Amino acid sequence: MNPGVSRARRQHKSPTAARAAEPVDLAHLRRFTLGDKHLEEEILGLFLSQVPITIATLKRAETDGAWYVAAHTLQGSARAVGARRLALLAAQAERLGGISDPGACRMMVGMLEEAAEEAQSFLGSLKHKARSTS
């Protein structure tokens, strides 16, 4: 095969691949809300307001149970809106098993904060685009 063609194929992202690279899978969210825009906005609003609270709960968890509940909560809400990376990281946090390794907990919280910021920025940019095209 021609190397130039091969390289072009690798660089071309299919719509599915591009969606998977986005911090929030909007197609998943639309399926979850059955295409109801108002419900979508309400769920995203709740997600955006709760993520920082849940991450703060992880930071100050004093028991394994508190850590697990916060990680599980974050995982569920991230999955519901299609924030796949955040959901995967929250699942990893859940599997940490608790707070016995403070260094691992700090590292995990840092990764969760980064993934949450990506999702929040992505959703914020969508709101900005929607306002500017209205």
C-alpha positions, 0 to 999 in steps of 0.5 A: 500500500502507498505509504502516503495513503496509509498515513492519510487513513491513520490521520483521518478520524471517523465521526465515531472516533471523533465522538469518542475523543470528546470529553462528553459523548453527546450522542449518548446523552441524547439517547439517555434523555430521549432527545429532550433538550430541556431534560438534557440541559437539566441533567447537565446542570446537575452534573456540572454542579455536583462534580466539584462537590463529589470530588471535594468529598473524595479529597476529604474522605476519612474512611474507605466507605466515604471514598467508595461512595463518592467514587461510585457516585462520580462514576454513575453521574459521569456515565449517565452524561457520557463523560467516559474518561471521567467515568473510567477514572472514577471506576479506578478510584472506586477500585483503589479500595479506600484511603489507605494509600494517601499518595495514590488517592492524591494522584487519583483526585488530580486525574479526576479533577483534570478529566472533570475540567475537560468535561466542564470546559467542553460543555461550557464551549457548547453553551457558548456556541449555542448562545452565539448562534442564536 
